[in-house]
């Protein structure tokens, strides 16, 4: 059974190691990183059109909000005038009632008395009409919380277009923050709980094991600035749209606000594994994607070791080998790699007949 499981892993990886250059991949900016991950660049037509739509929606929402405030003021003013008119009519009615009593007590003519009664009836009708609020204008203002989040995202992307920070090398050959030790203890995404095997857990980070027999140095993944340090958790900003988070670090060697270079020492691993996460454009992404084909290999190693936890496999099919135009030359070819493309994209989908392993496989 173990050999069969190993065969499944080989099938899973057979197309991930084809047509790849063995050299490191350099991404000079965060925008290059987006391109390698298979996302649109910040200044691409698709992204700019998306931002334009978001900005337009924001303007419309602000206009609706301003209009609603203006209408509210008009309605308040109208209601105030209505109340003032009502009080005036009630005062007039009270005066007419006093006049009616005076006419009756002074034996005035029937016509004079009837005229006052008719005046009172007219005032009563006007008072009734004053209770109707048919002329109040209303305007619907939609919940803008989701729109505000989208707007903040669009502003961050616009700022990122101007960001020319060179973050360093990425892709195959990139050192993980555990200083070269690249063992995945827990993967990014949704899986069954490793203890019960029943509850679903959602991981926004990966766990990277350190060396069991010596201290493991934690290093900065890319060039950046220390944004915050709190209880063994270090956040590094790599421009407005990219952050890396390192959790479970001791003997910290850096301070908030200081600049660090790629692979600079941050401190030492506190425990058996580091919790490492990456936030790009306001969302957590799978950190293994930034290592190119090597990250995919490490992911399937973890899948092979944790078959009972798999719900669905992470999609890494859009990861590119490098950001610039790929070379037509390749250093190696792998059997059955018939569907490989020459656009630098890593083919990380499984065969059609592949079935997710279950606990019964491991016996």
C-alpha positions as a Markdown table, in Angstrom:
| # | Residue | x | y | z |
|---|---|---|---|---|
| 1 | Unk | 0.0 | 0.0 | 0.0 |
| 2 | Unk | 2.8 | 2.4 | 0.8 |
| 3 | Unk | 4.4 | 1.9 | -2.6 |
| 4 | Unk | 1.0 | 2.6 | -4.2 |
| 5 | Unk | 0.7 | 5.8 | -2.2 |
| 6 | Unk | 4.1 | 6.8 | -3.4 |
| 7 | Unk | 3.0 | 6.2 | -6.9 |
| 8 | Unk | 0.1 | 8.6 | -6.5 |
| 9 | Unk | 2.5 | 11.3 | -5.3 |
| 10 | Unk | 4.7 | 10.7 | -8.4 |
| 11 | Unk | 1.7 | 11.1 | -10.6 |
| 12 | Unk | 0.8 | 14.3 | -8.8 |
| 13 | Unk | 4.2 | 15.7 | -9.4 |
| 14 | Unk | 5.1 | 14.4 | -12.8 |
| 15 | Unk | 3.9 | 17.5 | -14.6 |
| 16 | Unk | 5.2 | 20.0 | -12.0 |
| 17 | Unk | 8.8 | 19.3 | -12.7 |
| 18 | Unk | 8.7 | 19.6 | -16.5 |
| 19 | Unk | 9.9 | 22.6 | -18.5 |
| 20 | Unk | 11.3 | 24.5 | -15.6 |
| 21 | Unk | 14.5 | 26.5 | -15.6 |
| 22 | Unk | 16.8 | 25.6 | -12.6 |
| 23 | Unk | 17.8 | 29.2 | -12.1 |
| 24 | Unk | 16.3 | 31.5 | -9.5 |
| 25 | Unk | 13.4 | 33.7 | -10.4 |
| 26 | Unk | 13.8 | 37.3 | -9.7 |
| 27 | Unk | 10.8 | 39.6 | -9.0 |
| 28 | Unk | 11.9 | 43.1 | -8.6 |
| 29 | Unk | 8.6 | 44.5 | -7.4 |
| 30 | Unk | 5.3 | 43.3 | -5.9 |
| 31 | Unk | 3.8 | 43.6 | -9.3 |
| 32 | Unk | 6.2 | 41.0 | -10.6 |
| 33 | Unk | 5.1 | 38.8 | -7.7 |
| 34 | Unk | 1.4 | 39.2 | -8.8 |
| 35 | Unk | 2.4 | 38.2 | -12.3 |
| 36 | Unk | 4.3 | 35.1 | -11.2 |
| 37 | Unk | 1.3 | 34.0 | -9.0 |
| 38 | Unk | -0.9 | 34.2 | -12.1 |
| 39 | Unk | -2.7 | 37.4 | -11.0 |
| 40 | Unk | -3.2 | 40.6 | -13.1 |
| 41 | Unk | -0.6 | 43.2 | -12.7 |
| 42 | Unk | -1.7 | 46.4 | -10.9 |
| 43 | Unk | -1.5 | 48.4 | -14.1 |
| 44 | Unk | -3.1 | 45.8 | -16.3 |
| 45 | Unk | -6.2 | 46.7 | -18.3 |
| 46 | Unk | -8.3 | 44.3 | -16.3 |
| 47 | Unk | -7.2 | 45.6 | -13.0 |
| 48 | Unk | -7.6 | 49.3 | -14.0 |
| 49 | Unk | -11.1 | 48.6 | -15.3 |
| 50 | Unk | -12.0 | 46.9 | -12.0 |
| 51 | Unk | -10.7 | 49.8 | -10.0 |
| 52 | Unk | -12.6 | 52.3 | -12.2 |
| 53 | Unk | -15.8 | 50.4 | -11.5 |
| 54 | Unk | -15.2 | 50.4 | -7.8 |
| 55 | Unk | -14.3 | 54.1 | -7.8 |
| 56 | Unk | -17.5 | 54.8 | -9.7 |
| 57 | Unk | -19.6 | 52.8 | -7.3 |
| 58 | Unk | -18.0 | 54.7 | -4.4 |
| 59 | Unk | -18.9 | 58.1 | -6.0 |
| 60 | Unk | -22.4 | 57.0 | -6.6 |
| 61 | Unk | -22.7 | 55.8 | -3.0 |
| 62 | Unk | -21.4 | 59.1 | -1.7 |
| 63 | Unk | -23.9 | 61.0 | -3.9 |
| 64 | Unk | -26.7 | 58.8 | -2.6 |
| 65 | Unk | -25.6 | 59.5 | 0.9 |
| 66 | Unk | -25.3 | 63.2 | 0.4 |
| 67 | Unk | -28.7 | 63.3 | -1.3 |
| 68 | Unk | -30.2 | 61.3 | 1.5 |
| 69 | Unk | -28.8 | 63.8 | 4.1 |
| 70 | Unk | -30.2 | 66.7 | 2.0 |
| 71 | Unk | -33.6 | 65.1 | 1.7 |
| 72 | Unk | -33.6 | 64.4 | 5.5 |
| 73 | Unk | -33.0 | 68.1 | 6.1 |
| 74 | Unk | -35.8 | 69.0 | 3.8 |
| 75 | Unk | -38.2 | 66.5 | 5.4 |
| 76 | Unk | -37.2 | 67.9 | 8.9 |
| 77 | Unk | -37.9 | 71.4 | 7.7 |
| 78 | Unk | -41.2 | 70.4 | 6.2 |
| 79 | Unk | -42.2 | 68.6 | 9.4 |
| 80 | Unk | -41.3 | 71.7 | 11.4 |
| 81 | Unk | -43.5 | 73.9 | 9.2 |
| 82 | Unk | -46.3 | 71.3 | 9.4 |
| 83 | Unk | -46.2 | 71.4 | 13.2 |
| 84 | Unk | -46.1 | 75.2 | 13.2 |
| 85 | Unk | -49.2 | 75.3 | 10.9 |
| 86 | Unk | -51.0 | 72.8 | 13.1 |
| 87 | Unk | -50.4 | 74.8 | 16.2 |
| 88 | Unk | -51.6 | 78.0 | 14.5 |
| 89 | Unk | -54.8 | 76.2 | 13.3 |
| 90 | Unk | -55.5 | 74.9 | 16.8 |
| 91 | Unk | -55.1 | 78.4 | 18.2 |
| 92 | Unk | -57.5 | 79.7 | 15.6 |
| 93 | Unk | -59.9 | 77.0 | 16.4 |
| 94 | Unk | -59.7 | 77.8 | 20.1 |
| 95 | Unk | -60.4 | 81.5 | 19.3 |
| 96 | Unk | -63.4 | 80.6 | 17.1 |
| 97 | Unk | -64.8 | 78.4 | 19.9 |
| 98 | Unk | -64.5 | 81.3 | 22.3 |
| 99 | Unk | -66.2 | 83.5 | 19.7 |
| 100 | Unk | -69.0 | 81.0 | 19.3 |
| 101 | Unk | -69.7 | 80.9 | 23.0 |
| 102 | Unk | -69.8 | 84.7 | 23.1 |
| 103 | Unk | -72.3 | 84.8 | 20.1 |
| 104 | Unk | -74.6 | 82.3 | 21.8 |
| 105 | Unk | -74.4 | 84.1 | 25.2 |
| 106 | Unk | -75.1 | 87.5 | 23.6 |
| 107 | Unk | -78.2 | 86.3 | 21.7 |
| 108 | Unk | -76.5 | 87.0 | 18.3 |
| 109 | Unk | -78.4 | 86.2 | 15.1 |
| 110 | Unk | -78.6 | 82.7 | 13.8 |
| 111 | Unk | -76.6 | 83.7 | 10.7 |
| 112 | Unk | -73.7 | 85.0 | 12.8 |
| 113 | Unk | -73.7 | 81.8 | 14.9 |
| 114 | Unk | -73.8 | 79.6 | 11.9 |
| 115 | Unk | -70.9 | 81.5 | 10.3 |
| 116 | Unk | -68.7 | 80.9 | 13.3 |
| 117 | Unk | -69.7 | 77.2 | 13.3 |
| 118 | Unk | -68.7 | 76.9 | 9.6 |
| 119 | Unk | -65.4 | 78.6 | 10.3 |
| 120 | Unk | -64.7 | 76.0 | 13.0 |
| 121 | Unk | -65.5 | 73.1 | 10.6 |
| 122 | Unk | -63.1 | 74.5 | 8.0 |
| 123 | Unk | -60.4 | 74.8 | 10.6 |
| 124 | Unk | -61.0 | 71.1 | 11.7 |
| 125 | Unk | -60.6 | 69.9 | 8.1 |
| 126 | Unk | -57.4 | 71.8 | 7.8 |
| 127 | Unk | -56.1 | 70.2 | 11.1 |
| 128 | Unk | -57.0 | 66.7 | 9.8 |
| 129 | Unk | -55.1 | 67.4 | 6.6 |
| 130 | Unk | -52.1 | 68.5 | 8.6 |
| 131 | Unk | -51.7 | 65.0 | 10.0 |
| 132 | Unk | -51.1 | 63.5 | 6.5 |
| 133 | Unk | -47.4 | 63.2 | 5.6 |
| 134 | Unk | -47.8 | 62.2 | 1.9 |
| 135 | Unk | -45.3 | 64.7 | 0.7 |
| 136 | Unk | -42.3 | 63.3 | 2.7 |
| 137 | Unk | -39.5 | 62.2 | 0.3 |
| 138 | Unk | -37.4 | 59.1 | 1.0 |
| 139 | Unk | -34.2 | 57.8 | -0.6 |
| 140 | Unk | -32.6 | 54.4 | 0.0 |
| 141 | Unk | -29.0 | 54.3 | 1.0 |
| 142 | Unk | -27.4 | 50.9 | 0.6 |
| 143 | Unk | -25.1 | 49.3 | 3.1 |
| 144 | Unk | -21.6 | 50.5 | 2.1 |
| 145 | Unk | -19.4 | 48.3 | 4.4 |
| 146 | Unk | -18.5 | 45.9 | 1.6 |
| 147 | Unk | -18.1 | 48.9 | -0.8 |
| 148 | Unk | -15.7 | 50.6 | 1.7 |
| 149 | Unk | -13.6 | 47.4 | 1.8 |
| 150 | Unk | -13.5 | 47.3 | -2.0 |
| 151 | Unk | -12.6 | 51.0 | -2.2 |
| 152 | Unk | -9.7 | 50.6 | 0.3 |
| 153 | Unk | -8.5 | 47.6 | -1.9 |
| 154 | Unk | -8.6 | 49.8 | -5.0 |
| 155 | Unk | -6.7 | 52.6 | -3.3 |
| 156 | Unk | -4.1 | 50.1 | -2.1 |
| 157 | Unk | -3.7 | 48.8 | -5.7 |
| 158 | Unk | -3.3 | 52.4 | -7.0 |
| 159 | Unk | -0.6 | 53.1 | -4.5 |
| 160 | Unk | 1.1 | 49.8 | -5.4 |
| 161 | Unk | 1.4 | 50.9 | -9.0 |
| 162 | Unk | 3.8 | 53.6 | -7.9 |
| 163 | Unk | 5.7 | 51.2 | -5.6 |
| 164 | Unk | 9.1 | 50.3 | -7.1 |
| 165 | Unk | 10.5 | 48.5 | -4.1 |
| 166 | Unk | 12.7 | 45.6 | -5.1 |
| 167 | Unk | 11.6 | 42.8 | -2.8 |
| 168 | Unk | 14.3 | 40.3 | -4.0 |
| 169 | Unk | 14.3 | 36.8 | -5.5 |
| 170 | Unk | 11.2 | 34.5 | -5.6 |
| 171 | Unk | 10.4 | 31.2 | -7.0 |
| 172 | Unk | 12.4 | 28.0 | -7.2 |
| 173 | Unk | 15.4 | 28.3 | -5.0 |
| 174 | Unk | 13.9 | 30.9 | -2.7 |
| 175 | Unk | 14.9 | 30.2 | 0.9 |
| 176 | Unk | 12.0 | 29.8 | 3.3 |
| 177 | Unk | 12.0 | 31.9 | 6.5 |
| 178 | Unk | 13.2 | 28.9 | 8.4 |
| 179 | Unk | 16.6 | 29.5 | 7.0 |
| 180 | Unk | 16.7 | 26.8 | 4.4 |
| 181 | Unk | 14.8 | 24.1 | 6.4 |
| 182 | Unk | 11.7 | 23.5 | 4.2 |
| 183 | Unk | 9.4 | 21.0 | 5.9 |
| 184 | Unk | 5.7 | 21.8 | 5.8 |
| 185 | Unk | 4.0 | 20.9 | 9.1 |
| 186 | Unk | 0.6 | 22.3 | 8.2 |
| 187 | Unk | -0.7 | 23.7 | 4.8 |
| 188 | Unk | -2.7 | 26.8 | 3.9 |
| 189 | Unk | -6.4 | 26.3 | 3.2 |
| 190 | Unk | -9.3 | 24.2 | 4.5 |
| 191 | Unk | -8.6 | 20.8 | 5.9 |
| 192 | Unk | -10.0 | 18.4 | 8.5 |
| 193 | Unk | -8.7 | 18.9 | 12.0 |
| 194 | Unk | -5.4 | 17.0 | 12.5 |
| 195 | Unk | -6.5 | 15.8 | 16.0 |
| 196 | Unk | -10.1 | 14.8 | 15.5 |
| 197 | Unk | -10.2 | 14.3 | 11.7 |
| 198 | Unk | -13.8 | 15.7 | 11.8 |
| 199 | Unk | -14.0 | 19.5 | 12.2 |
| 200 | Unk | -12.9 | 21.7 | 9.4 |
| 201 | Unk | -10.1 | 24.2 | 10.0 |
| 202 | Unk | -9.2 | 27.1 | 7.9 |
| 203 | Unk | -5.5 | 28.0 | 7.8 |
| 204 | Unk | -4.4 | 31.5 | 6.7 |
| 205 | Unk | -0.8 | 30.5 | 7.3 |
| 206 | Unk | 1.5 | 27.6 | 6.8 |
| 207 | Unk | 3.6 | 25.9 | 9.5 |
| 208 | Unk | 7.2 | 25.3 | 8.7 |
| 209 | Unk | 9.2 | 22.9 | 10.9 |
| 210 | Unk | 12.6 | 23.8 | 12.3 |
| 211 | Unk | 15.6 | 21.6 | 12.9 |
| 212 | Unk | 15.0 | 19.2 | 15.7 |
| 213 | Unk | 18.6 | 19.0 | 16.8 |
| 214 | Unk | 19.6 | 22.6 | 16.8 |
| 215 | Unk | 18.2 | 26.2 | 16.9 |
| 216 | Unk | 16.6 | 27.4 | 13.7 |
| 217 | Unk | 17.3 | 31.0 | 12.6 |
| 218 | Unk | 14.2 | 32.9 | 11.3 |
| 219 | Unk | 15.0 | 35.1 | 8.3 |
| 220 | Unk | 13.2 | 37.8 | 6.4 |
| 221 | Unk | 11.6 | 36.5 | 3.3 |
| 222 | Unk | 12.1 | 39.7 | 1.3 |
| 223 | Unk | 13.4 | 43.3 | 1.5 |
| 224 | Unk | 11.0 | 45.4 | 3.6 |
| 225 | Unk | 10.4 | 47.4 | 6.8 |
| 226 | Unk | 9.5 | 46.0 | 10.2 |
| 227 | Unk | 5.9 | 47.1 | 10.8 |
| 228 | Unk | 5.2 | 45.6 | 14.2 |
| 229 | Unk | 6.5 | 43.2 | 16.8 |
| 230 | Unk | 4.2 | 41.7 | 19.4 |
| 231 | Unk | 4.7 | 38.7 | 21.6 |
| 232 | Unk | 6.9 | 36.7 | 19.2 |
| 233 | Unk | 5.0 | 37.9 | 16.1 |
| 234 | Unk | 6.8 | 40.0 | 13.5 |
| 235 | Unk | 5.0 | 41.8 | 10.6 |
| 236 | Unk | 7.1 | 43.1 | 7.7 |
| 237 | Unk | 5.8 | 45.5 | 5.2 |
| 238 | Unk | 7.1 | 45.2 | 1.6 |
| 239 | Unk | 5.3 | 48.3 | 0.2 |
| 240 | Unk | 1.6 | 49.2 | 0.5 |
| 241 | Unk | 0.2 | 45.9 | -0.8 |
| 242 | Unk | 2.4 | 43.1 | 0.6 |
| 243 | Unk | 3.1 | 41.9 | 4.1 |
| 244 | Unk | 4.8 | 38.8 | 5.6 |
| 245 | Unk | 3.9 | 37.6 | 9.1 |
| 246 | Unk | 6.2 | 35.4 | 11.2 |
| 247 | Unk | 4.7 | 34.0 | 14.4 |
| 248 | Unk | 6.6 | 32.1 | 17.2 |
| 249 | Unk | 9.9 | 34.0 | 17.1 |
| 250 | Unk | 12.2 | 34.5 | 20.1 |
| 251 | Unk | 15.5 | 36.4 | 20.7 |
| 252 | Unk | 14.2 | 38.9 | 18.2 |
| 253 | Unk | 17.1 | 40.9 | 16.6 |
| 254 | Unk | 15.1 | 43.7 | 14.9 |
| 255 | Unk | 13.1 | 46.7 | 15.9 |
| 256 | Unk | 9.9 | 48.3 | 14.7 |
| 257 | Unk | 10.6 | 50.8 | 11.8 |
| 258 | Unk | 13.9 | 49.3 | 10.8 |
| 259 | Unk | 14.6 | 48.2 | 7.3 |
| 260 | Unk | 15.6 | 44.6 | 6.5 |
| 261 | Unk | 17.0 | 42.9 | 3.5 |
| 262 | Unk | 16.1 | 39.5 | 2.1 |
| 263 | Unk | 17.3 | 36.7 | 4.4 |
| 264 | Unk | 18.3 | 39.1 | 7.2 |
| 265 | Unk | 18.2 | 37.4 | 10.6 |
| 266 | Unk | 15.0 | 38.2 | 12.6 |
| 267 | Unk | 15.4 | 36.0 | 15.6 |
| 268 | Unk | 15.2 | 32.3 | 16.5 |
| 269 | Unk | 12.4 | 29.8 | 16.2 |
| 270 | Unk | 10.4 | 29.5 | 19.4 |
| 271 | Unk | 9.2 | 25.9 | 19.4 |
| 272 | Unk | 8.9 | 23.2 | 16.8 |
| 273 | Unk | 7.4 | 25.2 | 13.9 |
| 274 | Unk | 7.0 | 28.7 | 12.5 |
| 275 | Unk | 3.6 | 30.1 | 11.5 |
| 276 | Unk | 4.2 | 32.0 | 8.3 |
| 277 | Unk | 1.6 | 33.9 | 6.3 |
| 278 | Unk | 1.6 | 36.3 | 3.4 |
| 279 | Unk | -1.0 | 39.1 | 2.8 |
| 280 | Unk | -1.2 | 40.4 | -0.7 |
| 281 | Unk | -3.7 | 43.1 | -1.7 |
| 282 | Unk | -5.4 | 42.8 | 1.6 |
| 283 | Unk | -6.0 | 39.0 | 1.4 |
| 284 | Unk | -4.1 | 36.0 | 2.7 |
| 285 | Unk | -2.5 | 33.9 | -0.1 |
| 286 | Unk | -0.9 | 30.4 | 0.1 |
| 287 | Unk | 2.8 | 31.1 | 0.9 |
| 288 | Unk | 3.8 | 28.0 | -0.9 |
| 289 | Unk | 2.9 | 29.6 | -4.2 |
| 290 | Unk | 5.8 | 32.1 | -4.0 |
| 291 | Unk | 8.4 | 29.2 | -4.2 |
| 292 | Unk | 7.3 | 28.1 | -7.7 |
| 293 | Unk | 7.6 | 24.4 | -8.5 |
| 294 | Unk | 9.4 | 23.7 | -5.2 |
| 295 | Unk | 6.5 | 25.0 | -3.2 |
| 296 | Unk | 4.1 | 22.8 | -5.2 |
| 297 | Unk | 6.4 | 19.8 | -4.5 |
| 298 | Unk | 6.4 | 20.6 | -0.8 |
| 299 | Unk | 2.6 | 20.9 | -0.8 |
| 300 | Unk | 2.1 | 17.5 | -2.4 |
| 301 | Unk | 4.6 | 16.0 | 0.1 |
| 302 | Unk | 2.3 | 17.3 | 2.8 |
| 303 | Unk | -0.8 | 15.9 | 1.0 |
| 304 | Unk | 0.9 | 12.5 | 0.8 |
| 305 | Unk | 1.6 | 12.6 | 4.5 |
| 306 | Unk | -1.9 | 13.8 | 5.5 |
| 307 | Unk | -4.4 | 11.9 | 3.2 |
| 308 | Unk | -7.1 | 11.8 | 5.8 |
| 309 | Unk | -7.3 | 15.6 | 6.2 |
| 310 | Unk | -7.7 | 16.5 | 2.5 |
| 311 | Unk | -11.1 | 18.0 | 1.5 |
| 312 | Unk | -10.1 | 19.6 | -1.8 |
| 313 | Unk | -6.6 | 20.2 | -3.2 |
| 314 | Unk | -5.3 | 23.7 | -3.4 |
| 315 | Unk | -5.3 | 25.0 | -7.0 |
| 316 | Unk | -1.8 | 26.1 | -8.0 |
| 317 | Unk | -2.3 | 25.8 | -11.8 |
| 318 | Unk | -1.8 | 29.6 | -12.4 |
| 319 | Unk | 1.7 | 29.8 | -10.9 |
| 320 | Unk | 4.2 | 31.0 | -13.4 |
| 321 | Unk | 7.9 | 30.0 | -13.6 |
| 322 | Unk | 9.0 | 33.6 | -14.1 |
| 323 | Unk | 7.6 | 37.0 | -14.6 |
| 324 | Unk | 9.4 | 37.9 | -17.9 |
| 325 | Unk | 9.0 | 36.2 | -21.2 |
| 326 | Unk | 9.9 | 32.4 | -20.8 |
| 327 | Unk | 12.6 | 30.8 | -22.8 |
| 328 | Unk | 11.8 | 28.1 | -25.4 |
| 329 | Unk | 14.7 | 26.1 | -24.1 |
| 330 | Unk | 14.2 | 23.5 | -21.3 |
| 331 | Unk | 16.7 | 21.5 | -19.4 |
| 332 | Unk | 14.6 | 18.4 | -19.0 |
| 333 | Unk | 11.5 | 16.6 | -20.2 |
| 334 | Unk | 9.3 | 14.3 | -18.2 |
| 335 | Unk | 7.3 | 11.3 | -19.5 |
| 336 | Unk | 3.6 | 11.9 | -20.0 |
| 337 | Unk | 4.0 | 15.7 | -19.8 |
| 338 | Unk | 1.9 | 16.1 | -22.9 |
| 339 | Unk | -0.2 | 19.0 | -21.7 |
| 340 | Unk | 2.7 | 21.3 | -20.8 |
| 341 | Unk | 2.5 | 24.9 | -22.1 |
| 342 | Unk | 5.4 | 27.1 | -23.1 |
| 343 | Unk | 4.1 | 30.2 | -21.3 |
| 344 | Unk | 6.0 | 29.5 | -18.1 |
| 345 | Unk | 2.8 | 28.3 | -16.3 |
| 346 | Unk | 3.3 | 25.5 | -13.8 |
| 347 | Unk | 0.8 | 22.6 | -14.5 |
| 348 | Unk | -0.3 | 21.6 | -11.0 |
| 349 | Unk | -3.6 | 19.8 | -11.7 |
| 350 | Unk | -4.0 | 16.1 | -10.9 |
| 351 | Unk | -4.9 | 13.4 | -13.4 |
| 352 | Unk | -8.6 | 12.9 | -14.3 |
| 353 | Unk | -8.7 | 9.5 | -12.6 |
| 354 | Unk | -7.0 | 10.7 | -9.4 |
| 355 | Unk | -9.1 | 10.2 | -6.2 |
| 356 | Unk | -8.4 | 12.0 | -3.0 |
| 357 | Unk | -6.8 | 9.5 | -0.6 |
| 358 | Unk | -8.6 | 8.5 | 2.5 |
| 359 | Unk | -7.6 | 7.0 | 5.9 |
| 360 | Unk | -8.1 | 3.4 | 4.6 |
| 361 | Unk | -5.1 | 3.8 | 2.2 |
| 362 | Unk | -2.7 | 4.0 | 5.1 |
| 363 | Unk | -2.6 | 0.5 | 6.7 |
